[in-house]
Amino acid sequence: MDTQSLFSLEGRTALVTGGSRGIGKMIASGFIGQGAKVYISSRKAEVCKTVAEELGHNCIAMPQDISTVEGCKALAATMAEHEDSIDVLVNNAGAAWGESFESHPEGGWDKVMNTNVKGVFFLTQQLLPFLEKGTSGDDPGYVINIGSVDGIKTPVFDNFSYGPSKAAVHHLTRVLAAHLVKRNIIV
């Protein structure tokens, strides 16, 4: 079967956060393999640049920490230097913090919630004009939020903020889907 034509992303532009390793790198590679131009973002600038070079000329590194509103705005500003629209936003960047219940720190809790939930909301908000500009009639924009089974079931490991953050991502996805479908964006 010719998956290139069946699942072609030729002429499409995507941003994948957390795109320098793991699931994000696999998503970026798959999108590129189907013809998309892909921007990847991660906190670690050198790793992000190295992976972009590895994935080829259709991959562009845009390192940024999206755990803050300022970081989300900065990533959107950098995107504006390259594109006036995007077709797909993949909110994949994530953080975890493994520590016992008794010693789990506020800073670890905040890092996970800020990256996994706050970043998803505010980056989507900042990139909404890019997503809207890329839509037309039967051709919507797409936001893909990466959740986790740990947002549905009780995790095995001492990772007290991760599961709740992913449960929040699951619900935030439903809320964004209900709101953004009116703007021709599928979440």
N, C-alpha and C positions, 0 to 999 in steps of 0.2 A: 504494500500500500504506500502511496506517495503522501507521506505526512507533510512534506513541505508545502504542497498546494492545499491540502485539507486544513492544516493549521497555520497557514502563512501569516506572518506578522510583517511582511514586506511593507516598508514605508511607515511603519509604526515606531513610536518613540516611547520608551519606558524609563522610569526611575525605580531602582530597587535599593531600599535602605538595608543596611546590614549585608550589602552585596559582595563583601570581600571574603566571605567564608561560609561554610555550611550550606544551609537551605538557600540563603540569599544568593550565594555564588552559583548554586545549581539552577536557580530560577533565571538568573542573568544569562548563564550559558545556554539554557534552553531557549530563551527569547532570542538571543543572538543567532542560534542555530536555525531559527525559523524566520530570520531576516530582519529582526528589529534592531534599531539603534538603542543602546542601553546605557544609561548613566547609573553608576553604582556609587553608593555613599557608605561610609563607615567612620567611626571615630578615629581610627588609626590611619593617618594620611599615607604613610609609606606603603603599608600593606595594601591599601585601596589602590594606589597607583600601580603597584606591582601586579596585582590581580587584573586590573584593567588592561595592562600591557599583555598579560598572559591570554586574556580572552579575545584580544585582537582589536582591529581598527574600528569596529562598531561598538566598542565599549569605552566609556569616558569616565574617569575618576572624578568625583566631587566630594572629597572628604569633609565630613561635618558631624558634630555631635548634636543629635536632634532631641536630646533630653530636656532642652530649654526652648522657650519661645524664641529667644534670640537666635539659637542655632537653627530653628526651623525657618525663621525669616532670612537668615544668611544663606541657607541652602536654596530657598526660593529665589533670592537675589542672584546667586551664582547660576541657577537654571536660566534666569532671564538673560544672562550674558550669552547663552548658547541656543535657546529655543524660545519661541513665543507660545508653543502649545505642547502638551504631552497627551498620549493616549492612555497610558497605564501608569498608576502609582502602586507599587508594592511596598506596603508598610511591613517590613520584615525585621528591622533592627530590634534587638532585644537584649535584655540583661537578666541575670539571675544572681542570687546571693544565698549561698548555702551556709547556714550557721544554726546552732542550736536555738531552741525557743528562748532559753534563759539569757542568751547573750546576743540575740539578733539585734543589730544596731539600727537606730533611726536612719542613719546615712545609707545603709544598705537597703532599707525599705524604700527610701526616697529615690535612690538610683534606679531601682527596678520599676517603680510606679512611674517615674518621670520618663524613662525610656520607653517602656512597654505600653503606657496608656496616654500620658500627656503628649508624647512625641507623635503618636498616631493621629490624635485629634488636631494638634496645631500644625503639623506638616500638611495634612489634608486641607485644612483651612487655608494655609498659605498658598498651596498649589491649585486651589479651586479655579482661579482664573485661567490657568494653563490647561486644566482638564476641560473646562467649559469651552474654551476656544478650539479645542481639538474635536468637539462633537458636531454632529450634523444629522438630522433626521433619524435614519435607521442605524446610525453609527455612533453609539454612545461612548463616553469615556468610562474607564474602569478604575476602581480602587480595590486592591486585594490586601486584606489585613490577615497576617499570619497569627493564628491562635495556637492553642496547645491542648492536648488531652488533659493536661494538669489544670486547665480552667473548667473542666467538667467533673473530674474525679479528684479524690484526695491524693496528693503526691506521696510517693514512697520516701523521698528524701527530705531532710530538714531544709526546706526552701520556702519559708513562710510567706514571702511577698510575691513569689512567681505565680503560683496558682491563682490567687486573687487578681493579680494583674491581667492574666490571660482570660479569666472570667469577665473582667471588665472590658477587654478587647472584644470578646464575643458579643457582649451586649451593645457596646459602642458601635460595632459593625451593623447591628440591626437598626439602631437609631439613625446612623448615617445613611443606611440604605433607604430608609423610609423618607428621609429628608432630601437626599441628593437625586433620587430617581426623578423627582420633579424637574431636575435640571439636566436630565438626560445622562446621568452618571450612575452606573451600576456598581454597587458596593457588595 
